Amino acid sequence: MTTGEAPEGVGAGAPGAGWRRADGPPAQDREQRRRGGGRRGGRGEIPMVDEAEFTSYYGRPVIKPPVWKTPDVPLYLFLGGAAGSSAVLGALAEGTRRPALARVAHLTAGGGALASVAFLIHDLGRPSRFLNMLRVLKTTSPLSVGSWILAPFSALTTATAGAHLLGWFPLLRRLTGVGAAVLGGPMTTYTAALLANTAVPSWHEVHRELPFVFAGSAMAAGGGITMALTPLDEAGPARKVAALGAVIEFGAMQRVEHGHGLVSEPYRTGRAGKLLKAARACTSAGAGLTLVAGRSRPAAVVSGALVTAGSVLTRFGIFDAGMASAKDPKYTVEPQRARARARDAAGSREAASTGTRP
C-alpha cells in the first residue's frame, strides 16, 4: 500500500468511513435494530450496540477550510470596522462643531475604507472579482450585501476625506459624510455575518455574539485612532466611543471564549489563544487609560494605540480560531452529535409527558 492509500476494504465510499465500532455486533443485527427500533428517541428503546467512536478518516477535516489568506482577510476585517466607526464619529463631530475631530475621523474613515478594499482585492486575486460581486444584489447572501455596503461606503468616505484635504465643497462634504455615517454602522458588523454564515464551527456557532464583538472592536479602533490624533479639547466623543467599544468587545468575547463548549476551545488554545490573550491585555489597559486621557496628551496617544492594537489582535485571533476549528474534524462532528443527543432526549421527555408509547 502506497502512502495516502486507504487500507484494503476501507475507502472514501465505504459506509462508515471514519468511524469504528469497538466489539460491535454483526451488521445484520444492527440492521435488524434499525428496522424494528421505532422512532429515534422513543421511550423504551434499548441500545444494542456501543456508540460509534469518531476517529475521522485519516484525521482529515470534515469540511474544507476557507481559502482566505492571512494577513489580508484579518486586516480587511479590522480596517473596514475602524472605517465604519470613524465615519459615524466624523458625522457626530460635524454636528457638534468639532472641526478637528471631524477632519481626523473622516480621513481615518476614507483611508481605512480604501485600505480595506485593497486587502480584499489582494485576497481575491484580481479587481474584476470584486466588481463581479456587485453585478447582482442577493439579499440572502451576506457576501453580496456586504459588497454593496462596502462599495458605496468607500466612495462616500473617499469623497468626504478628499473634500477635507482640499477644502472644497463644505456642504457636499457634510452630505457625503452623513451618507457614510449611515453605512458606517453596517460596515462594523456585516463581516461578522459573513464569517458566521460559513460552515466553520467556531464562527458559525457564535453567530449571536460575533456581531457584538465586531461592533465593539470597530468602536474601540475608530475611537482609539481618532482619540490619539485629535486635540484633547475636541477628543471627548472619541474617548467615550473607544471606552464603550472596549467594554462591548471584552464582554462579548468572554461569551465567545467560554459559552459554547467544545467550539469555544480554539479561542483559548494555540496561536489564536495567545493572540486573544494579548488582545484582552491591550484592550483592558487602553480602556483604563481613557479615564486620564482627557488630561494628558501622551496618555491619550498610548490609550488610543492600545485599544487599536487590541482590535487588530482580536481580528487575527478570531480568524485563526475559525481556521483551526475547520481543520480539526472534532469541532464539526462532536457538536452535531451533541445536538442529536439533545433532540433525542427532548423527544423522550415529550413522549413521557404525553404517555406515548414507542
MITIZA-536958 format. One record per residue: residue in three letters; y, x, z of N, C-alpha, C in turn. Coordinates in steps of 0.001 Angstrom, whole numbers, padded with zeros to 6 digits, always signed. Layout:
ALAYXZYXZYXZ ...
! end
This chain:
MET-001193+000848+000000+000000+000000+000000+001244+000885+000000 THR+002123+000688-000935+003337+001489-001027+004368+000968-000049 THR+005386+001790+000206+006432+001416+001154+007164+000179+000667 GLY+007352-000787+001578+008078-002002+001240+007187-003125+000800 GLU+005867-002848+000511+004977-003915+000110+004504-004673+001332 ALA+004199-005963+001143+003658-006761+002225+002190-006461+002385 PRO+001633-006587+003592+000214-006394+003789-000581-007415+003001 GLU-001833-007067+002766-002696-007945+002000-002797-009297+002693 GLY-002585-010364+001903-002674-011706+002444-001385-012218+003036 VAL-000354-011366+003062+000926-011796+003607+001996-011513+002567 GLY+002838-012464+002307+003901-012271+001332+005003-013255+001570 ALA+006040-013119+000755+007184-013996+000934+006795-015434+000684 GLY+005813-015664-000172+005417-017026-000467+004317-017538+000421 ALA+003794-016704+001314+002710-017140+002175+003232-018056+003256 PRO+002541-019210+003505+003002-020104+004557+003055-019383+005889 GLY+004153-019579+006578+004278-018989+007908+004647-017530+007906 ALA+005116-016979+006767+005525-015579+006743+006634-015369+007757 GLY+006516-014296+008533+007497-014033+009575+007145-014656+010907 TRP+006040-015346+010971+005608-015978+012208+004167-015582+012465 ARG+003755-015535+013708+002356-015319+014017+001982-016171+015216 ARG+000758-016641+015237+000268-017450+016339-000791-016647+017068 ALA-000491-016255+018295-001407-015421+019053-002574-016255+019541 ASP-003798-015866+019112-005017-016535+019562-004954-018040+019343 GLY-004350-018483+018244-004238-019913+017977-005521-020460+017389 PRO-005703-021794+017364-006892-022407+016799-006876-022339+015292 PRO-007951-022685+014650-008013-022643+013197-006990-023570+012569 ALA-006723-023304+011277-005704-024078+010575-006068-025549+010513 GLN-007393-025886+010348-007750-027291+010243-007465-028048+011535 ASP-007593-027349+012699-007257-028003+013958-005766-028307+014030 ARG-004961-027374+013556-003523-027616+013553-003172-028754+012612 GLU-003854-028803+011469-003601-029879+010520-003978-031220+011125 GLN-005123-031261+011853-005535-032498+012497-004491-032943+013517 ARG-003933-031978+014247-002903-032313+015223-001658-032865+014543 ARG-001300-032268+013387-000130-032762+012678-000351-034184+012193 ARG-001583-034480+011741-001845-035812+011215-001907-036870+012307 GLY-002435-036519+013475-002659-037528+014495-001708-037474+015653 GLY-000747-036540+015618+000101-036337+016788+001200-037342+016954 GLY+001458-038195+015947+002532-039176+016061+003885-038519+015922 ARG+004932-039225+016392+006296-038724+016295+006470-037498+017151 ARG+007301-036551+016621+007632-035385+017426+008412-035835+018633 GLY+008059-035286+019763+008780-035659+020967+008268-036942+021585 GLY+007247-037591+020964+006720-038820+021520+006075-038568+022862 ARG+006151-039547+023745+005618-039378+025085+004097-039337+025036 GLY+003539-038449+025779+002091-038364+025868+001491-037345+024938 GLU+002294-036727+024062+001763-035727+023142+001467-034443+023901 ILE+000257-033923+023759-000154-032720+024465-000258-031585+023464 PRO+000543-030528+023595+000449-029410+022658-000940-028797+022702 MET-001506-028556+021520-002841-027987+021412-002817-026528+020995 VAL-001635-025997+020672-001536-024609+020243-000386-023956+020983 ASP-000440-022643+021055+000676-021908+021627+001865-021981+020693 GLU+003057-021950+021267+004265-021984+020454+004355-020726+019605 ALA+004789-020901+018352+004898-019758+017450+005906-018761+017989 GLU+005575-017503+017846+006468-016435+018300+007151-015836+017092 PHE+008465-015891+017085+009208-015391+015936+009249-013868+015932 THR+008865-013279+014808+008941-011827+014681+009765-011397+013480 SER+010067-012307+012566+010794-012040+011334+009907-011301+010343 TYR+010161-011497+009073+009376-010857+008035+009895-009441+007843 TYR+009159-008466+008388+009559-007063+008322+010942-006835+008934 GLY+011338-007692+009880+012629-007527+010540+013820-007794+009648 ARG+013588-008459+008519+014689-008696+007583+015529-009884+008036 PRO+016829-009901+007678+017684-011027+008053+017200-012324+007420 VAL+017392-013426+008129+017048-014737+007593+018112-015196+006606 ILE+019366-014873+006885+020456-015220+005978+021027-013945+005371 LYS+021696-014108+004261+022321-012964+003606+023719-012757+004186 PRO+023993-011591+004763+025329-011360+005328+026400-011446+004247 PRO+027610-011872+004592+028700-011892+003616+028945-010499+003041 VAL+029431-010476+001818+029689-009195+001150+031113-008711+001422 TRP+031790-009353+002344+033160-008950+002676+033188-007542+003244 LYS+034253-006824+002904+034344-005413+003291+035310-005242+004466 THR+035082-004159+005179+035999-003731+006234+036618-002396+005803 PRO+037902-002173+005982+038853-002943+006798+039587-004051+006061 ASP+039242-004310+004806+040014-005260+004003+040106-006637+004656 VAL+038965-007220+004984+038966-008594+005486+039573-008702+006885 PRO+039220-007829+007848+039893-007940+009153+041413-007791+009064 LEU+041893-006894+008204+043342-006734+008059+043960-007934+007351 TYR+043243-008508+006404+043699-009747+005766+043842-010858+006803 LEU+042871-010965+007708+042940-011970+008767+044130-011719+009690 PHE+044308-010464+010098+045383-010132+011036+046757-010332+010412 LEU+046969-009777+009232+048294-009809+008618+048714-011225+008250 GLY+047773-012024+007758+048108-013409+007438+048518-014194+008669 GLY+047799-014008+009770+048155-014697+011001+049498-014255+011546 ALA+049741-012941+011560+051024-012430+012045+052175-012934+011181 ALA+051959-013005+009872+052996-013514+008976+053288-014984+009258 GLY+052240-015770+009502+052439-017193+009771+053268-017444+011017 SER+052927-016782+012107+053688-016993+013345+055103-016428+013227 SER+055276-015343+012485+056615-014772+012296+057503-015705+011485 ALA+056921-016402+010503+057707-017352+009714+058222-018490+010593 VAL+057375-018972+011494+057809-020021+012421+058914-019496+013332 LEU+058756-018279+013829+059787-017671+014673+061101-017511+013912 GLY+061005-017134+012632+062210-016954+011834+062992-018241+011673 ALA+062286-019342+011393+062965-020631+011260+063570-021064+012594 LEU+062845-020820+013688+063370-021144+015015+064631-020333+015312 ALA+064629-019066+014937+065796-018213+015173+066990-018662+014342 GLU+066739-019078+013104+067832-019594+012269+068458-020824+012918 GLY+067609-021704+013440+068119-022933+014033+068839-022725+015344 THR+068558-021642+016035+069201-021371+017334+070247-020260+017241 ARG+070627-019904+016021+071701-018929+015778+071397-017568+016407 ARG+070249-017051+016053+069872-015681+016438+069630-014893+015151 PRO+070679-014403+014510+070538-013787+013188+069664-012539+013185 ALA+069743-011726+014221+068929-010505+014238+067446-010847+014323 LEU+067089-011791+015187+065691-012211+015303+065215-012868+014015 ALA+066081-013686+013398+065702-014350+012151+065414-013323+011059 ARG+066253-012323+010954+066055-011301+009926+064742-010547+010149 VAL+064508-010087+011374+063279-009341+011665+062047-010210+011423 ALA+062105-011467+011878+060943-012348+011738+060641-012641+010275 HIS+061675-012911+009482+061436-013218+008069+060951-011986+007302 LEU+061482-010822+007625+060992-009602+006976+059539-009324+007368 THR+059206-009567+008625+057822-009393+009066+056899-010367+008347 ALA+057349-011615+008212+056531-012618+007534+056320-012266+006067 GLY+057392-011859+005393+057256-011506+003981+056366-010303+003763 GLY+056587-009251+004551+055746-008062+004410+054302-008327+004773 GLY+054077-009101+005848+052711-009409+006254+051976-010242+005227 ALA+052672-011215+004631+052033-012063+003626+051635-011257+002393 LEU+052542-010408+001916+052223-009597+000738+051075-008637+001022 ALA+051087-008017+002192+050004-007098+002537+048679-007837+002688 SER+048727-009043+003246+047507-009840+003397+046896-010163+002040 VAL+047740-010574+001099+047251-010861-000256+046690-009599-000901 ALA+047351-008472-000691+046882-007213-001280+045494-006844-000765 PHE+045265-006981+000535+043939-006667+001082+042886-007656+000592 LEU+043273-008924+000449+042329-009914-000069+041933-009587-001503 ILE+042911-009249-002335+042616-008916-003730+041770-007653-003811 HIS+042050-006681-002958+041242-005460-002953+039797-005766-002589 ASP+039601-006696-001661+038233-007081-001306+037560-007828-002453 LEU+038319-008678-003146+037751-009427-004270+037432-008525-005454 GLY+038185-007450-005611+037918-006509-006692+038900-006588-007840 ARG+039335-007808-008194+040277-007983-009307+041267-009090-008968 PRO+042548-008948-009374+043524-010018-009117+043132-011345-009748 SER+042434-011297-010888+042060-012536-011570+041170-013413-010704 ARG+040398-012811-009817+039525-013610-008951+040338-014428-007952 PHE+041443-013858-007486+042312-014635-006606+042967-015771-007377 LEU+043409-015498-008595+044027-016543-009412+043029-017642-009748 ASN+041773-017274-009933+040754-018285-010236+040571-019264-009079 MET+040808-018805-007853+040665-019696-006700+041751-020767-006675 LEU+042818-020564-007461+043916-021524-007497+043788-022518-008641 ARG+042728-022408-009432+042589-023294-010591+042340-024735-010172 VAL+041588-024925-009095+041256-026270-008623+041437-026311-007111 LEU+042018-027390-006607+042135-027596-005169+040995-028488-004705 LYS+040115-027931-003890+038987-028684-003332+039239-028860-001839 THR+039556-030081-001454+039917-030330-000061+038743-030151+000890 THR+037520-030132+000367+036345-029928+001222+035996-028458+001399 SER+036724-027570+000727+036433-026140+000788+037535-025409+001550 PRO+037228-024817+002715+038249-024044+003431+038806-022896+002599 LEU+037976-022292+001748+038454-021196+000913+039487-021685-000088 SER+039218-022836-000717+040159-023384-001690+041456-023823-001013 VAL+041338-024546+000089+042535-024988+000812+043329-023780+001312 GLY+042617-022780+001820+043294-021580+002299+044045-020853+001201 SER+043462-020802+000013+044139-020150-001111+045433-020871-001460 TRP+045389-022210-001382+046582-022989-001694+047594-022986-000553 ILE+047214-022547+000609+048178-022296+001688+048782-020909+001533 LEU+047924-019930+001266+048369-018537+001194+049322-018297+000032 ALA+049035-018854-001145+049855-018572-002326+051298-019067-002170 PRO+051536-020351-001879+052938-020780-001713+053612-020165-000493 PHE+052850-019935+000569+053438-019297+001745+053944-017906+001395 SER+053145-017150+000662+053555-015796+000279+054802-015826-000588 ALA+054863-016790-001519+056037-016896-002381+057289-017235-001569 LEU+057168-018178-000645+058326-018597+000150+058794-017490+001093 THR+057856-016817+001744+058264-015753+002673+058853-014561+001930 THR+058318-014260+000750+058869-013157-000038+060296-013472-000480 ALA+060517-014723-000920+061862-015125-001330+062830-015070-000150 THR+062383-015531+001006+063248-015520+002190+063575-014096+002618 ALA+062566-013237+002633+062797-011840+003013+063720-011147+002019 GLY+063522-011419+000726+064386-010822-000283+065832-011262-000138 ALA+066037-012541+000172+067403-013042+000369+068054-012386+001586 HIS+067262-012120+002620+067796-011422+003795+068198-009993+003443 LEU+067362-009312+002686+067648-007922+002341+068885-007803+001459 LEU+069038-008733+000510+070130-008656-000451+071387-009375+000021 GLY+071224-010247+001021+072381-011001+001494+072793-012117+000556 TRP+071867-012604-000265+072180-013633-001259+071728-015007-000772 PHE+072366-016029-001339+071932-017425-001233+071550-017823+000199 PRO+072481-017836+001131+072133-018171+002524+071537-019567+002687 LEU+072036-020552+001928+071486-021903+002040+070055-021951+001509 LEU+069834-021329+000345+068483-021295-000215+067542-020530+000713 ARG+068062-019495+001333+067245-018713+002269+066773-019575+003434 ARG+067667-020431+003929+067269-021307+005037+066216-022316+004581 LEU+066376-022834+003378+065410-023815+002871+064035-023185+002669 THR+063998-022009+002059+062699-021348+001869+062097-020930+003207 GLY+062969-020587+004158+062473-020234+005488+061821-021417+006185 VAL+062421-022602+006031+061822-023806+006617+060492-024117+005941 GLY+060446-023979+004616+059184-024209+003905+058093-023255+004353 ALA+058456-021999+004544+057475-021020+005022+057008-021358+006428 ALA+057924-021855+007268+057546-022212+008636+056573-023384+008656 VAL+056757-024336+007743+055833-025476+007667+054414-025002+007368 LEU+054294-024006+006493+052975-023461+006160+052526-022384+007142 GLY+053437-021955+008013+053093-020883+008947+052001-021267+009922 GLY+052050-022512+010420+051011-022963+011339+049623-022924+010719 PRO+049418-023566+009552+048110-023472+008895+047701-022040+008560 MET+048673-021175+008281+048334-019782+007994+047645-019103+009175 THR+047985-019516+010384+047408-018861+011558+045978-019298+011834 THR+045557-020445+011277+044245-020986+011651+043273-021190+010497 TYR+043743-021218+009234+042806-021553+008159+041708-020508+008021 THR+042010-019258+008354+040974-018231+008244+039870-018442+009281 ALA+040206-019075+010411+039167-019415+011387+038203-020433+010796 ALA+038741-021440+010110+037874-022424+009446+037049-021769+008347 LEU+037632-020782+007683+036916-020072+006623+035688-019355+007175 LEU+035824-018672+008302+034684-017983+008910+033676-018975+009483 ALA+034174-019997+010180+033274-020950+010836+032482-021772+009834 ASN+032962-021886+008607+032268-022680+007594+031101-021934+006961 THR+030909-020669+007301+029781-019902+006780+028535-020181+007619 ALA+027399-019619+007171+026144-019753+007920+025973-018654+008956 VAL+026959-017778+009098+026865-016674+010058+026844-017253+011473 PRO+025778-017027+012244+025612-017730+013522+026763-017553+014501 SER+027209-016320+014713+028233-016075+015729+029626-016491+015282 TRP+029792-016887+014049+031034-017523+013604+030889-019042+013611 HIS+029771-019509+013081+029596-020953+012924+029501-021667+014270 GLU+028789-021078+015217+028566-021751+016494+029826-021833+017351 VAL+030823-021003+017071+032061-021030+017872+033190-021690+017087 HIS+032829-022643+016220+033832-023237+015334+034913-024003+016095 ARG+034612-024464+017291+035643-025172+018064+036658-024205+018679 GLU+036195-023058+019114+037087-022105+019790+037821-021182+018830 LEU+037228-020903+017669+037785-019888+016778+039216-020190+016331 PRO+039582-021436+015993+040983-021689+015634+041960-021361+016760 PHE+041569-021603+018008+042452-021267+019131+042579-019749+019286 VAL+041462-019043+019079+041521-017577+019137+042472-017048+018073 PHE+042323-017544+016844+043139-017036+015746+044604-017427+015909 ALA+044857-018649+016368+046247-019065+016578+046897-018231+017675 GLY+046193-018047+018792+046743-017228+019868+046948-015791+019449 SER+045981-015241+018712+046099-013866+018236+047283-013711+017288 ALA+047481-014705+016419+048612-014656+015487+049942-014743+016227 MET+050018-015614+017220+051250-015726+018012+051549-014428+018749 ALA+050510-013816+019316+050714-012550+020022+051212-011469+019071 ALA+050622-011413+017870+051017-010381+016908+052431-010609+016389 GLY+052707-011837+015929+054039-012121+015408+055115-011949+016461 GLY+054852-012470+017664+055816-012302+018745+055969-010854+019160 GLY+054860-010113+019190+054917-008708+019593+055710-007847+018626 ILE+055481-008042+017321+056190-007240+016319+057685-007526+016364 THR+058042-008807+016363+059465-009153+016347+060149-008793+017667 MET+059423-008908+018780+059990-008521+020071+060329-007039+020099 ALA+059459-006220+019521+059672-004776+019548+060828-004341+018657 LEU+061152-005127+017631+062151-004722+016644+063478-005463+016761 THR+063597-006356+017727+064798-007183+017869+065570-006785+019122 PRO+066908-006792+019070+067698-006517+020278+067314-007448+021424 LEU+067412-006939+022647+066941-007676+023818+067597-009039+023966 ASP+068895-009135+023645+069601-010386+023901+069176-011512+022969 GLU+068479-011198+021873+068024-012235+020952+066505-012389+020927 ALA+065796-011535+021636+064336-011492+021506+063602-012417+022467 GLY+064337-013261+023209+063696-014138+024181+062588-015011+023602 PRO+062830-015748+022488+061756-016568+021916+060538-015749+021494 ALA+060759-014549+020987+059631-013704+020578+058785-013308+021780 ARG+059432-012977+022890+058682-012615+024099+057838-013788+024589 LYS+058419-014982+024575+057681-016162+025043+056498-016475+024133 VAL+056699-016368+022828+055607-016631+021885+054494-015607+022059 ALA+054872-014335+022231+053859-013287+022411+053049-013519+023680 ALA+053726-013858+024778+053021-014076+026044+052114-015298+025969 LEU+052622-016389+025391+051806-017599+025265+050602-017353+024363 GLY+050824-016650+023256+049710-016339+022364+048650-015489+023030 ALA+049083-014519+023830+048125-013664+024534+047273-014473+025497 VAL+047887-015428+026198+047134-016270+027139+046126-017141+026392 ILE+046549-017750+025279+045644-018596+024494+044484-017779+023944 GLU+044801-016622+023385+043753-015760+022831+042762-015339+023912 PHE+043268-014933+025053+042401-014458+026138+041476-015572+026622 GLY+042037-016765+026834+041227-017875+027327+040173-018315+026334 ALA+040551-018432+025057+039587-018868+024045+038496-017830+023828 MET+038844-016553+023896+037833-015508+023711+036835-015487+024859 GLN+037245-015862+026050+036293-015952+027157+035206-016966+026840 ARG+035591-018079+026273+034624-019100+025877+033739-018606+024740 VAL+034329-017911+023772+033551-017374+022652+032517-016367+023144 GLU+032905-015504+024065+032035-014414+024509+030964-014848+025501 HIS+031183-015972+026179+030251-016335+027254+029755-017776+027195 GLY+030260-018588+026289+029953-020015+026341+028933-020525+025359 HIS+028293-019647+024594+027376-020132+023566+026027-019430+023602 GLY+025600-019045+024770+024259-018490+024921+024022-017255+024076 LEU+022922-017288+023333+022497-016111+022581+023513-015698+021527 VAL+024129-016661+020830+025037-016300+019738+026335-015686+020250 SER+026597-015773+021548+027759-015078+022113+027467-013608+022367 GLU+026203-013229+022349+025819-011851+022684+026464-010799+021789 PRO+026536-010996+020451+027146-009954+019610+028600-009655+019956 TYR+029280-010597+020603+030665-010352+021001+030766-009431+022216 ARG+029652-009217+022895+029675-008389+024108+028940-007068+023941 THR+028270-006870+022829+027435-005688+022649+027848-004920+021396 GLY+027366-003689+021297+027592-002882+020105+029050-002562+019866 ARG+029358-002294+018616+030729-001927+018249+031698-003081+018504 ALA+031260-004303+018206+032127-005458+018436+032486-005593+019907 GLY+031515-005380+020790+031785-005467+022218+032821-004453+022667 LYS+032739-003236+022143+033715-002204+022501+035108-002563+021981 LEU+035175-003055+020750+036468-003433+020185+037109-004566+020982 LEU+036317-005563+021327+036869-006707+022045+037234-006355+023483 LYS+036511-005420+024075+036890-004949+025415+038244-004243+025363 ALA+038437-003408+024341+039733-002744+024171+040825-003759+023864 ALA+040484-004794+023083+041463-005838+022768+041923-006555+024032 ARG+040985-006866+024922+041358-007528+026182+042299-006661+027008 ALA+042008-005367+027061+042855-004461+027839+044269-004413+027265 CYS+044381-004281+025943+045702-004214+025307+046463-005525+025472 THR+045779-006635+025230+046439-007936+025319+046909-008225+026735 SER+046063-007940+027718+046432-008198+029114+047619-007339+029543 ALA+047570-006051+029204+048664-005159+029583+049957-005546+028879 GLY+049864-005860+027584+051055-006246+026841+051667-007532+027349 ALA+050812-008517+027666+051330-009782+028194+052004-009569+029545 GLY+051435-008706+030365+052053-008420+031656+053414-007767+031512 LEU+053549-006883+030542+054823-006185+030347+055922-007092+029820 THR+055558-008239+029219+056608-009143+028740+057480-009650+029887 LEU+056962-009577+031103+057740-010034+032257+058960-009155+032504 VAL+058873-007886+032087+060011-006975+032277+060622-006557+030945 ALA+060046-007033+029838+060524-006603+028521+061927-007097+028224 GLY+062367-008148+028912+063715-008649+028679+064792-007785+029291 ARG+064409-006849+030146+065399-005989+030810+065344-004542+030337 SER+064334-004196+029575+064155-002797+029177+063703-002726+027725 ARG+064466-002002+026934+064087-001829+025524+062757-001084+025381 PRO+062532+000034+026080+061227+000696+025966+060070-000213+026376 ALA+060266-001017+027427+059206-001936+027848+058923-002973+026769 ALA+059968-003427+026078+059776-004397+025003+058976-003791+023858 VAL+059276-002543+023516+058552-001877+022429+057084-001673+022800 VAL+056846-001186+024014+055463-000946+024451+054696-002257+024554 SER+055326-003280+025115+054675-004580+025240+054320-005157+023875 GLY+055275-005088+022944+055006-005587+021602+053898-004828+020906 ALA+053891-003504+021082+052840-002694+020459+051470-003017+021042 LEU+051404-003257+022345+050114-003529+022988+049535-004871+022556 VAL+050344-005931+022556+049793-007236+022165+049445-007249+020679 THR+050208-006497+019873+049872-006399+018451+048565-005646+018255 ALA+048395-004547+018982+047134-003803+018905+045967-004660+019366 GLY+046185-005456+020417+045128-006355+020875+044732-007355+019812 SER+045715-007860+019070+045423-008804+017993+044608-008150+016880 VAL+044994-006927+016510+044241-006205+015471+042794-005989+015915 LEU+042610-005522+017133+041267-005243+017639+040437-006517+017739 THR+041074-007625+018080+040350-008895+018148+039803-009280+016784 ARG+040610-009134+015738+040137-009493+014390+038972-008605+013967 PHE+039075-007308+014226+037976-006413+013866+036728-006727+014699 GLY+036913-007028+015985+035770-007337+016836+035057-008601+016410 ILE+035805-009644+016092+035194-010894+015640+034459-010683+014327 PHE+035059-009926+013426+034403-009652+012147+033090-008903+012362 ASP+033109-007865+013181+031896-007082+013423+030822-007902+014128 ALA+031221-008753+015070+030242-009581+015778+029535-010528+014814 GLY+030290-011122+013912+029668-012011+012938+028697-011287+012028 MET+029088-010120+011542+028202-009362+010663+026932-008936+011394 ALA+027065-008554+012665+025889-008166+013446+024940-009343+013623 SER+025475-010533+013856+024613-011701+014041+023930-012111+012744 ALA+024576-011863+011611+023952-012200+010331+022797-011266+010002 LYS+022867-010034+010474+021833-009051+010153+020613-009141+011063 ASP+020742-009759+012225+019622-009877+013164+019076-011298+013107 PRO+017827-011482+012677+017294-012842+012486+017208-013666+013755 LYS+017175-013043+014913+017013-013836+016141+018206-014747+016385 TYR+019394-014337+015919+020571-015160+016146+020592-016392+015247 THR+019805-016379+014189+019681-017549+013329+018578-018471+013810 VAL+017410-017916+014133+016227-018724+014417+016226-019284+015831 GLU+016538-018473+016823+016433-018931+018208+017346-020121+018510 PRO+018618-020131+018066+019431-021331+018300+018878-022566+017605 GLN+018285-022392+016407+017684-023532+015727+016526-024094+016537 ARG+015712-023211+017083+014586-023664+017893+015071-024332+019174 ALA+016137-023815+019756+016690-024435+020966+017198-025844+020673 ARG+017856-026023+019521+018329-027359+019160+017158-028302+018919 ALA+016095-027787+018285+014916-028625+018047+014279-029057+019365 ARG+014179-028129+020321+013612-028486+021621+014487-029509+022337 ALA+015807-029362+022197+016714-030324+022831+016551-031707+022216 ARG+016385-031775+020880+016165-033070+020236+014853-033693+020697 ASP+013812-032863+020798+012522-033377+021261+012626-033913+022686 ALA+013321-033176+023544+013478-033624+024927+014270-034921+024997 ALA+015316-035026+024161+016102-036258+024141+015261-037427+023659 GLY+014404-037178+022661+013520-038231+022179+012536-038680+023237 SER+012017-037732+024005+011082-038073+025080+011769-038904+026157 ARG+013007-038532+026509+013728-039299+027521+014030-040708+027036 GLU+014388-040819+025758+014676-042140+025209+013428-043008+025201 ALA+012290-042397+024827+011044-043157+024820+010659-043593+026221 ALA+010880-042709+027207+010541-043055+028585+011426-044179+029110 SER+012710-044162+028743+013628-045178+029258+013385-046546+028644 THR+012879-046586+027408+012627-047864+026739+011191-048324+026877 GLY+010339-047474+027453+008939-047843+027608+008149-047763+026325 THR+008671-047053+025331+007977-046942+024051+006795-046010+024181 ARG+005696-046408+023628+004507-045572+023630+004423-044846+022303 PRO+003961-043605+022289+003841-042867+021038+002807-043500+020129 
! end
